[in-house]
Amino acid sequence: MKSNQKYYNYQADPIGFCGNVLGSSFTKDIQRMIESVRDNPVTIAQSANGTGKSHCAAHIAIWFYKCFPDAQVYTTAAPPFSNLKRILWGEIGKLIVRNRKVFENDNITSMNIAHGAGKHDVEATSFITGVAVPTTGTPEEREAKFSGKHSPNILFIVDEGDAVPDEVYKGIESCLSGGNAKLVIMFNPRRQAGSVFNRIENKAANVVTVSAINHPNVIFGKDLIPGAVTRDITVRRINEWTRPLIDGEEIDSETFVIPSFLVGSTAIAQDGSVYPPLEGGIRKIAKPEFSYMVLGAYPAQSDFQLISDTWVRAARKRWDDFVAENGEILNKPVMGLDVAEYGKDHNVAVFRDNNFVSRFYMWSGLDPTQTGDYAISLYKKYGASLMIVDATGVGGGVAPYVSRKLTGGDRVKAVSVKVSNRPLIGYVRAENGDFFQLRDQLWWALREWLRSEDAMLPPDEFLLQELRSMTYNILNGKIKMVEKKILREELKRSPDRSDALCMTFSPQRRAKVIGFDQGGEYA
């Protein structure tokens, strides 16, 4: 009997294999992660810090390699490549040292374990290997690095998966077409954007949350698993990154209930003082780090994320409630129009009646005349009071065409807005700086509107994704949104819906093409 065959009876019992063969035991969250890999083609493990996800992944890799014939296990991680060698393969190495007899017939080299003829990538029938994510080359080359791999039993393990390029996942996806093919993605959920978050939103994976709160070290207040998260650190982070809920403050996704086993716990602050005993009840999450480092959950709003998910969800609910009672009614709304820049993009129009936003209207075609004619028909259909057109690129000719098209009572009031211009004096301001350009100011106006308790957003997942993805920085004391080309790369499409919605926040009220004088005022 080949050495690996004696473990084939553990194919449906990975926990048993890890316990009986490797001598390991796991927390309940980690057990759920392992069982998810057994039961599902794609598993996403969103984890807090210090909970043992890499330790778990090492066990999953060895279970799959030892328990399935002709098993191929590919491990990778976000660059640099040294992280994969140091963290995940460090855990694999510890298991090999601790269980030498299990691997006595394997050919082991640096970041490769092979079984069969003994020569990995030439004649080996089963193996675990590390694959680097290319940091140079074209997207096609990165995709090719992970495609073309086929076996009756194949497993991909991706660590720090939120920072891995989308091309890697495309390559892996091409290998998951049949047989016993599985993908495990592990990461700390810092921001609601990117390929991994899209998988979660689209229900394209089974999601397992690995929380520090559920760890035995934290529950029992003892270091039962050395090197893992501790109660002292967790209680300190609760004191530093959350605060008691204020009377009248709503309970939402930014709140946290103190578990009973932590009530009365104290911790040493970083300055050496001692925090008072924790009181029971609900606390407000004040820092996004608490969500992803302690709870293993996405923060409602990460650092420099422009718009909170809490605001977005509340605006969506208000829209549904309003429509259920009143229908989708509009009264002389402002129309925002984003004109397609590239062949695959769409023209997008939206109507905003004060706090109510319509569904989005999309059509193809780059010809300004055709775009203008269709925009006029929408404008008249919904009785709009003003059309505000993004004048970037080919959009610059649409508003003048629309304004000249009709006369008298049929005339359409249209203005062009160049978002690359200076911000407007006397319009919306931010408490933490001025704006770099008009685009940044319009996005901030959208943000402030969404913070209100009146904003209503239509059911459009693409819009919600764009709103959650927008981030900003402070550049020389001025607020600057992430560049559109970067946002386009992250979304894998143009953020045209949010661009159209931003147009409705431009404070134009005159039917002419607006220019600016040297001071940034209207010309």
N, C-alpha and C positions, 0 to 999 in steps of 0.2 A: 504493500500500500504506500503511495506517495505520502510524504509527511503532511502535506496540507489536507489530504482527504480525511484524516481522522477528525478534523474540525467541521466537516460539512454539515453535521447534525445540528450545528449552532446557527445555521442560516436564519432561522426565525427567532433566535434567542440571543441577540447581541448582549443583553445585560448578563445573561448566564455565561456567555463566553468571556466577557471582561472579568466577571467574578471568579469563575471556576478555573479559567486558563491563565489569565493575567493577574489575578489576585487583587482586583480593584473594586472599589465601591463608589457610589455617586450620590449627589444630592438629588432630590426629586425633580428639580428643573432640568438637570443634566440627563436624568433617566428619560424624561419626556423628549429631550432633543435626540437622544440615541434611538428611541422607539419611533420617532418621526421619520428618521432616515430609513429605518426598516420598512415603514408603511407607506411612504410618499416618494414620488419621483424627485420633487424639489422641496428642500427644507431651508427656511431662513431662520437663523438664530440671532435675535437681537438681544445683546447681552450687556449687563452692567460690568463694571471693572472688577477684576479679582474674583470672578465666579467660576473659573476653570473651563472656559469654552475651548481653549487650545488643547488643554489636557484631554477634554472630551473628544475633540477632533482626532487626536492621535489614536485613541482607542477605536474610533469609528473606522479609521483607515486600516488598522491592523485586523479588526474583525472582518471587514469586507475582503481584504487580501487573503486572509487565512481560510475563510469559510466558503468562498465561491470559486469554482474552477475557472481558469483563464481570466482571473480578475486583474483589471488594470485600474490603478488608483493614481490620479494626477492631483497633486497639491500645488497651490499657488497662493500668492498674497500680494497686496499692493506694494509697489516699490518703496524702499530698496529691497533687493533680493536677499540681503543679509537678514532682514526681519523674518523671512520664511525659514531660513536656516537656524536662526537663533531661537525662535519661539516655537513654531509647530514641530519642526524637526528636532528641536531640543527635547520636546516632550516624547517624541517617538524614540529618540535615543535612550531616554531614561527607561522606557518600557523594554527596550532590547536588552539593556544591561541587567535589568531586574528579572528578565525571563529568558536567559540565554538558551535554555533547552528548547524553548518554543521556536527559536530561530536558528537552531544548530545546522539545518540543511539549507539555509538561505545564503545567498551571495550578497553581502552588505558592503556598500561603498558609500561615499559621501552623498547623502540625500537620495539614495537608491537602495531598495531592498528587492531582490529578484528571486524567483523560484522557477525551476524547470530545468533547462539545460545550463543555467547558471550565468548566462551572459545577457544582461539587461539590454533591451532595444535591439538585440540581434536574434537570440533564440529563446529568451525567457518567455514562459507561458503566462506567468503572473508577476506583477511587480507593483511597488509603490515608488513614485518618483516626484521630484520637485521640478516645477517649470517656472521659469522667470517670466514676468510680464515685461515685454520690451518697453524701454523708455524712449526709444528712437524709432524711426521708420514710419511708414504710412499706416493709416487705420486698417487697410487691407492686409498688411504684413502682420499686424497684431492679431487680427482675426485668424489668419492662416496658422499662426503659432499654436492655436488651440483647436483647430478643426482637423478633420481627417483621422480621428482616433476612434477605432471601433473594436468592440469585443462583446461577447454575450453578457459579460458582467463588467460594467464600467462605472467608476465613481470619480466625481470631481469635488475637491474641497477647496473653497476660496475663503481665505482669511482677510480681515479688513476689507470686506467685499464692497463697501460703499465707495471706496477710493479706487476700485479697479475699473479700467475703461470699459465702455459699453461694447467695444469690438471683441473683447475677451469673452463676454457672455454670448455674443453672436456665434463665435467659434465653438463654444461649448454646446450651445443649443443644437448645432448641426450634428453633434455626436450623440444626442439623446433621442434618436429616432426610433429605437426599438430595443428589445431585450430588457435586461435588468440594468437600466441606466439611471443614475442618480446624481443629483447636484446638492451640495451643502454650501450655504453662504453664511458666514459669520461676520458680525460687525457690531460696533457701538452706534446706536441710532442717533446721530448728532443733528441731522437736518432732514426735513421732509422734502427731499428732492433726489433726483438721480435714478439710475436703472433699478437698484434694489427697492427703493421706495415705490417705484412704478409697479414692480412685481407684486408688492404687498397690496397696493391699491386695486390692482386688476385681479386679485385673488389667484395669482399664478404660482403660488407656493403655500405650503403649510408653515405658518409662523409660530415659533416658540420663543417666549420671552424668558430670559434667564436673569432674575432679579437678585440684587444683593440682600434685599429684605428677607428673601426666602432661604438664604444660606444658613446651614446649621451653626456656623461660627457666630452669626448675628442673632439667630433665634435663641441659642443656649448661652451666649456670652462666653464661650470657651473656644480656644483655637483647636477645634477638632480636626480641621484640615489645615496643616501648617502652610503658610505662604498665601493663603486665600484672604479675602476681605474679612475684616474684624468688626465686632460690635462697636469698639471704641471709635474707629474711623467712621463708621456709618452714623453713629450718634453725633459726632462732630460735624459731619456734613449736613445732617438735619438742622443743627443749630446755625450753621454758616449759610446754608443755601435755601432755607425755608423760614417762614415766620408764622406766628399765630394768625388765624383768620380774624379779620375785623368784623365786628357786629354789622350785619346787613350785607356783607360781601357774599357774592354768589359762590356756590359749590360748582366747580367745572373741571375741565381737564387740567387745569393748573393748580389743583388742590391735592392734598395728600393726607390720608388718615394714619395717625400714629398707631401701629399695631400694639396690642395689649402687652406683649412681652418686652416692649421697649419703654413702656411707661415707667417713670422713676429712674431711668438710666442716666448716667452722667458721662462726660467725656472731657478730656484735657484739650483746651484750645491750643492753637499753635503758638501763642505767646506764653504758655505755661500755666495759665489760669484754668479754673475748672468751671465748666458750664453747670447751671442749676439743673436739677432733675427734670427730665422731659415730662410734660403734662400730656395727658390723653387729649384726643380731639382731632380737629381738622386744621391743617396748616397750608399756607399758600406757598407754592414753589416760586422762589424769587430769582433763582439762577437756573439757566437751562442745563448746567452741568449735573444738577440733581436728577433730572429725568434720565439722562443717558448713562451716568456713572453709577447711580444707585438703583433706579427702578428698571433700567434696561428698556426704557420707553422713549419715543420721540418727544422732545420738548415741544410745547405749543408754539414757542418762538425761540429760535436759537440766536446766538450772538450775531448781530448784524443782519439778521433776517428781518426784512421790512415789515411783513404782515404776519400776524399771529394766526395759527390755525383755529384758535378759539373764536376770533372775530369772523373768520370765513364761515365756519360752521353755523354760527349764530345768524349771520346774514342769509345763509341758505335757508335756515328754518323759517325766518321771518318771511321770506319770499313765498315759500310753500303755504304758510298760514294765511298770508294776504290773498294769494290767488284762490285758495279754497273758499274764501269768503266773498271776494270781490271780482274774481276773474283777472285776466291779464289786460288791465286797462291802462291807457296812456293819455295824458292831457298835455298837448303841445310840448313834447319832449325835445331835448337836445340830441342830435344825431352825431355819433362819432364814427369816422370812417378811416380805416387803415388800408392803404392801397398796396397791393402785392408788389414785392421787390424782385422776386425770383420766380422762375418757371413753375416750381412746385408749390409756391405760396398761394394764398387765397386773399381776395379782397374781403374785408370784414366790416360789417356795419352793426352798430348797436344803438339803442335808444335809452336815454335815462330821463325819467320824469321825477326830478328831485331825488327821492331815495329809492325809487323802483327802477330796476334795470331789466330791459326786455331780453328775450332770447336773442342769440346772435344770428346774423344772416351772412352767408358766405357764398362767394361765386368766383369762378376762375376768369382769367383774361387780363392781359396787361395793357391793353389799349385804353388810354385815358378817356376817349370819347365813349366807348362802350361802358366803361366803369361809371362814368358820369351819368349816362342815361339810366342805367339800372339804379344808381344811387338816388336820382331824382324820383323814380317811380316809388321807391321805398319811402322817401321823404314825404311825398304827397299822400301815400297810403296811410301813414301814421300821423299825419298832421303835425309834423315837426316844426319847431320854431326857428331852428338854426342847424346848419350842417357844418361840423368842424372837421377838416381834412388834414391828416398828417402829410405835410408837404415834402417829406424826405423822398429823394429820388423821383420816380415817375409820378408820385402823388402830387408833385408841384403844379401840374397842369390841370388837375381835376376841378378844384374850386373855381378858378377863373372861367373854365368852360361851363360849369354849372351856373355860375352867376350870369353869364352872357346868354345862356340857352333860352330862358323865358323872360318875359317882361310883364309889367302890370300886375294884376292880381295873382297870376300864376308864378311869379318870380320866386325862385328859391334863394334863401339867404345862406350864403356859404362863405367860409373863411379858410384860409390856409394857415397852418401853424408849423413852423420849423422848430422841432424839439431841440436842435443843436444851438439855438439862440440863447442869449442870456436869460436868467430867470427874471420874472416880473417884479418890479418894485411895488410894494403895497399889497401883494397877494400873500398866499399862505407862507408861513415861516416855521422853522423848526427850532426847538429849544437848544439843540446841540450843534448849531452851525448854520451857515448860509448854504446855498446850493451852487453846484458847479455849473449847471446849465438848466434850461427850461424843462427838459425831460425829467430831471431829478425832482424838480418842483411839482410837476404834474403827478408823478408817482407818489410823492409825499402827500399831496392833496387827496389822492385816492386812499392812501393809508389812513389819514385822519378821518375821512368819511366812513371807512370800514370800522373804525374804533367806536363810532357812535352807536347808539342803540336803535337806530332807524334804518340803517343800510339794508338793502334786500338784493341778493344775487340769484340769478336764474340757475337751473340745474344744468351745469356744463362742467364736466370733469376736467376738460382741457383748460378752461379758465381758472379753475381752482388750483390746478397744478402750476400754472404760470404765476399766480399770486403768491403761492407758498414758496416758489423758487427764487423770487427776487431778493437779492441781498444788496447791501450798500457798504461803503467805506467812507472814512473822513480823509479827504485829500487836501492838504494845506488849509485845514480849517473849514473845508467845504464838503457838503454831503454829495457823494457821487454814487449812483446806482451801478450795478455790474453792467458791463458793456453788453449790448444786444447780441453781438456775435458769440459771446461766452454763454449767454442764456440760451441762444439757439443751439449751441453744441450740447448743452446739458439736457435740453428738452428734446433734441433731435428733430426740431421743427421750429418754425418762426412763432414767437409769442404774439401773434396777431390779434388775438381776442383782447388781451390786456392792453395792447397798444391802442386799439379802438376805444376801449373804455376810458383810458387816460385822456383821450381827446375831449371827452365830455366834461372834463374838469378844467379845461382851458377857459379862462374868464373872458371870452370874446362875445361881443354882442352887436357887432357892426358887420354889415354885408359887404366887406371889402377884404382884399388881401392885406394882412397886417404886416407892417414893417416895424422896425425899432430904431429909436435914436441912440446916441452914444451912451445915454444914461440908463437904457433898458426900458424906458417908458414907451407907450404906444406912440407911433409916428403920426 
